[in-house]
Amino acid sequence: MNKGVNVKRTLTKLLIPTLVLIIGSAIFFVYLYNQNPNAPKHAATRDALIKFYDLYVKSVDHTEEFFPDHNPQLVINYRFWYGDIQSYRILKIRDIDHPKQNSIFNVRVIGKTKEALVEVMVKGTSTPFIDTVRLELVEDKWLIVGYTTTNLHKMP
């Protein structure tokens, strides 16, 4: 009888840490998947970023369609100081859950704003720069509403 109780305790001692490990791993992989730029839920955002950066690599000309006010001023100075961009790679895209004000109530709008990290390789540098691009869904189109970069050492 004691042997049966000991077997149950041993199984319980093994089962609980194993379940915790499995559940923790599942949560971690869901977290990683949700930031994967190739995840289906980020397809439209990824396409908008690719179209923008394909133009941005050459110049800021014709990028106005990616901004809510059709003015690329947000990125003009950065592009000038970047110099010769060789390539870019979208590292991750994540949903940003931020409150929007409707009347007197705060309403959570999930998935309407995203943040992307884009690695940019520039001629003459060995370390890539990282752009942080904030996009917002406006009338079924992803538009750039915020932009920063780690390329600050050349800025005036």
N, C-alpha and C positions, 0 to 999 in steps of 0.2 A: 504494500500500500504506500509506504514512504517513497518507494522507487517511482511510482506513478506521479506523485506530487512533485518530486524533483525534476522529472522529465517535463512536466507542465511549466515549472518555473524556468527551466533552461530554455524551452521554446519561447516563452514569453519574453525572456531577456534578449533573445536573438531576434524575435519578430518585431518588437517595438523599434529598436534602432534601424532595422532594415526598412520598415515602413516609413520612418522619418527620413531616411536617406533617399528613398524612392520619391516621396512627395517633395522633398527639397530639391531634388534634381529636376523633377517635372516643372516646378515653379521657375527654376533658373533657366531652363530651356525655353519655356514660354516667354520669359522676359527677353532673352536673346532674340527669339524669333520675332517678337513685336518690334524690334529695332532693326531687323534685317531689311535693307533697302529693296531686296528682291521679293519680299513678302507680298502676296496678292493685294493686301489692303493698302499698300503704298504705291501701287502701280501708276496711278494718275500723277501722284506727287513726283515719283521718280522720272516719269516721262517729261514733266514740266521742267525739272532740274536739268535733265539731259539736253533738252531743246535750248534752255537758257545758257548752259555752259558751252555748248557747241558754238553759239554766237559769241559768248563772252571771251572765249579763248582767242578769237580773232580781234574783237573790239567791242565796245558797248553799243555800237550802232545797231539798230534794229532790235534792241532788247526791251524797248518801252512797253511792249505787250505783256511783260511779266511783272509789271508794277501797277498798283491800284490807280495811281494818278497818271499813268503812262509817262512817267519821268524817271529815267534811270540815274538821277543824281545820287541816289543812295550808294551806287557802286562805281561811279565815274572816277573818283579820286583813287579808289583802291585799284582799279584796273590800270590806271596810268602808272602807279608805282609798282605794280607787279612786274611789268616788263614783258618778256617773252614767255608766255605760258606754254609748257611742253605737253602737259596732260593733266587730267583730273580723274578722281575716282570718288564715288559716293560711298562713304564709310557706313553711315547709318541714318535712318529716318525714324523719328519717334513722334507719337501723338503728344500734344500738350493739352492738358485739361485745365483751362483757365475760366474764371467766371466772367460772364458778360452781363451787363446791366440791362434788364428789361423792366420798365416801369419802376416799381419799388422793390422788386424781388430779384435776388441773384439766381440766375439760371445757369446750370452747368452745361456747356456745349462741348461734347467729347468728339474728338477727331476732326474738328473744324480748323484747328491750327496744328501745324507740324514744324518740327525743327530738324534740319539735316546737317550733318557734318560732311564736308567735302574736302578731300585731300587734293592739293594743287601743287604740281611740280613746275618749277620755274627754272629757265635756263640760267646757269651760273650759280645755282644753289644745290647743295647736296641733301638738305633737309626739306621735306615738303611743308607747305603752309597748310593750315586748317581753316577753312571757311565755315562759319556757322550761319546758316541761312534759315530764317523763319518765314514760313509760308502760311497763308490763310486762304481758305476756300471762299471765293467771292463769285457768286453767280455761276457755280459749277466749274470754276477755273481756279487753279492754284496760282496765287500771286505772291511775290516776294514783298514782305512788309518789314523785314529786318535783315541786316547783313553785317557781320563782323569777320575779321580775319586775324590770324596770328602774324601776318606780315606788317608789323608796325615799325620795324627797325629802319625802313626806308622812308617812312612818312615824314613830311616836314613838320 
